[in-house]
């Protein structure tokens, strides 16, 4: 029984670590773009328009989710 529990725990840990890697791969480019957009030596580098708009919408609270199922997402869309 202990071996089965350990293998389940190892498998779950592996899955969680894989998801963390996937999320990190999505977030790091945004993080690098943000850092690159900061003022350096008197010049300003702008973020891409779509990313600036997305960040503005997050600040304004215009985001939804996360949704656990497609049905929840579709129900949210039909409410608007």
C-alpha angles and dihedrals in degrees: 000000000000091000091052092050091048092050091048090049091048091049092049091047090051091051092049092049090050091052091049090053091050093050091046090052089055096044101043096069090052090048092050091048090051093050091047090052094059121104111274125177094342097308128105122214113202125222117236112279095246093051092048090051092048092050091048091052091051091051090049092050094244094140132106136199155339093219122199095205140023088242091059090049093049091047089053092051093050092052092065 
